[in-house]
Amino acid sequence: MPKTSARLLALLSLLQTRRDWSGAHLAARLDVSLRTVRRDVDRLRELGYPITAVKGPEGGYRLGAGAEPPPLLFDDDQAIALTVALQIAAGNADGGLAVPAAQALNTIRQVMPARLRNRVNALQVTAVERPAAQPAAPVGGDVLLALSTAARNREVLGFGYGTDPFDRPPRRVEPHHVVTWDRRWYLVAYDLDKQEWRTYRADRITLRTPNGPRFPPRQLPGGDVAAFVTGRFRGSTDPAGGWPCTGTVILDQDAATLAPYIGDGVLEEIGPGRCRLTLGSWSWTGLAAAIARFDTATTVISPPELTRAFARLARRCAGVTGPTT
């Protein structure tokens, strides 16, 4: 059993990784008894961490939001993963987040213990992106946040659009989704003046505040944002985009982190640290492998063939052999 101080840090780190934990799962991960978990939770509460009890068959715990947020804790693997992600974002001059990413990376390095900081400083990653016929214009994080918030809150947006946005009448839209396609960010929205569904490049949007009134949800044609966007850009309503196999999954990762690597898939942010991806491939197993490369927790939405392909891929990988030295 680890010492109490180390165990408390491990418990706090686990509570930060997902919303709810049952007492039994925490006990198993920490290799302690349920009684020890309860005592450690009480100790963290005494230190000011807002841990609430979760009702249910097994009971559990949740790290809530307090008046002052607790310090973030990362184990070695998490710190390395975060460093890689921030280095990639900082090196992407077209992403609009290069400077904040570099600043965040510097801040995190300063608060790391010397042992871990030395390991992270030795990790230098450069992302080389495929050349594009038309480089994507940068989109600031404040713009993406404003568009996503308006879509989530169902608030009418007014914005200028184009190279001379203030020389034209402002667009009035009901925002529906913020998506990325081929390294560009787009807003899918219903244009109230043209009375039709449209896609708008986020880098051409000049926001005008405040937002308008709230609106009732409107059904997107076809009911699926991936099919709608794919059809718009490929000139058809075929959600497969020409691929014989296409599927939709939920990934436990920020859309902004994955956006540079999606290619012609459709990526939609659905919440903090979660996104929906629709992607095509030449076979179901090939599609499963393409999704698995993102190295994050994955939930298949559709179709069942993709779920079976993941199982086949797992068996195939488990049987791989190679040199033993």
Sequence and secondary structure as in RCSB ss.txt:
>XXXX:A:sequence
MPKTSARLLALLSLLQTRRDWSGAHLAARLDVSLRTVRRDVDRLRELGYPITAVKGPEGGYRLGAGAEPPPLLFD
DDQAIALTVALQIAAGNADGGLAVPAAQALNTIRQVMPARLRNRVNALQVTAVERPAAQPAAPVGGDVLLALSTA
ARNREVLGFGYGTDPFDRPPRRVEPHHVVTWDRRWYLVAYDLDKQEWRTYRADRITLRTPNGPRFPPRQLPGGDV
AAFVTGRFRGSTDPAGGWPCTGTVILDQDAATLAPYIGDGVLEEIGPGRCRLTLGSWSWTGLAAAIARFDTATTV
ISPPELTRAFARLARRCAGVTGPTT
>XXXX:A:secstr
   HHHHHHHHHHHHHHSS B HHHHHHHHTS HHHHHHHHHHHHHTT  EEEE SSS EEEE   SS       
HHHHHHHHHHHHHHHT TTSS HHHHHHHHHHHHHHS HHHHHHHHT          SS      HHHHHHHHHH
HHHTB EEEEESSSGGGS  EEEEEEEEEEETTEEEEEEEETTTTEEEEEEGGGEEEESS   B      GGG H
HHHHHHHHHTS  TTTT SEEEEEEESS HHHHGGG TTSEEEEEETTEEEEEEEESSHHHHHHHHHTT S EEE
EE HHHHHHHHHHHHHHHT      
